[in-house]
Amino acid sequence: MQLITEKLIQDLLSIEQAPCLSLYMPTYRNHPDNRQDPIRFKNLLKEMEQSLLQKYSSDETKSFLAPLEEIAENLDFWNHSLDGLAVFSAKGLLELVKLPVTVDELAIAADSFHTKPLRKYLQSTDRYHLLGLSRHEFALFEGNRHSLDEIELSSDIPKTIEDALGEELTDEHITVAAYGGAGGESNAMHHGHGGKKDQVDLDAERFFRVVAKSVEEHYSKPSGLPLILAALPEHHHLFQKVNKNGALLSDGIQVNPSSIGKEKLAEMAWKVMEPAYLKNLENQAGQFCQAKASGKGTDNYKELAVAAVEGRIGTLLVEADRIIAARITNLVTGNTQKKDMDNPRVDDLLDDMGELVMKMGGKVVVMPPEYMPTDTGLAGIYRY
């Protein structure tokens, strides 16, 4: 799974070379359902072709679509899908993003990339990271209330104790580990080795310190997501001892993550995450109510549009799946205009506002309707 980050979206929004091709579609994880995915993809390419032909020649259109046609024929690519797919293509750029959530079908050729579905996922409050840890290795997952998928770690991040400690790994550790297998979780780790056990414990502590720092710097800080630890009970205490990552939740999963299936791990993770998720929603709503009472927040979309173009919104709460049939017509004054839209999935006021707030360094949070503190579909907290 590729990480979906604000940087990815900002990079896409910075492309100003038309045409920018954006394609979204739901996909299937398993055979035989995933056989229909490349067929649906080709159908969306036909829609894209018709759109391009309205402005470009047949030869130009064919060259624009060539990179996407190659994807359609790549069977290996379609055999490793998640729940959704986003594709972005422009001259010199091709970005493929597999999504752990389903998305509506959409094929758009425009002057800029359509990032609303990506931003909606990124701004959802049910997302978390899960760290699966043993004495000898670790894996990192990203999950939400519905799914859990392993993240492909950067090549410069040590994934095993051998990678992390290298020549500093003690001979005693290697000797004891040989009795315990790849997981290193057997009783041979804990009994009858005296000084060797002390060395093994010291190696584990040093490995955990490397893991904690790597996860914090490369994943927790850029994403801001809560982190759940899944490990044997004795490893929780040791990891908490060396950890400096404020994203780590106090509650975790006390089990060797490699001993259970991913579906069970996802179920256990959500039991840990759900209380933090609900508390976060309540806190977001409470902060807005306090800000509004002190004149530092509003749910009036016209006032928020002006504040958005001026960069004054620190946090914007947006109601999930809500569409407001209006657009910001002037990016200098923030003037808005209500109008009927041919395709509200492509553009609406909440989309405009979310994109502006992100560009200005603000935070956008998608809220379930039942936790939204207003009935207008949006609520903003001013920076000043």
Secondary structure, 3 states (H helix, E strand, C coil): CCCCCHHHHHHHHCCCCCCEEEEEEECCCCCCHHHHHHHHHHHHHHHHHHHHHCCCCHHHHHHHHHHHHHHHCCHHHHCCCCCEEEEEEECCEEEEEEECCCCCCEEEEECCCCCHHHHHHHCECCCEEEEEECCCEEEEEEECCCCEEECCCCCCCCCEHHHHHHHHCCHHHHHHHHHHCCCCCCHHHCCCCCHHHHHHHHHHHHHHHHHHHHHHHHHHHHHCCCEEEEECHHHHHHHHHHCCCCCECCCCEECCHHHCCHHHHHHHHHHHHHHHHHHHHHHHHHHHHHHHHCCCEECCHHHHHHHHHCCCEEEEEEECCCCCCEEECCCCCCCEEECCCCCCCCCCHHHHHHHHHHHCCCEEEEECHHHCCCCCCEEEEECC
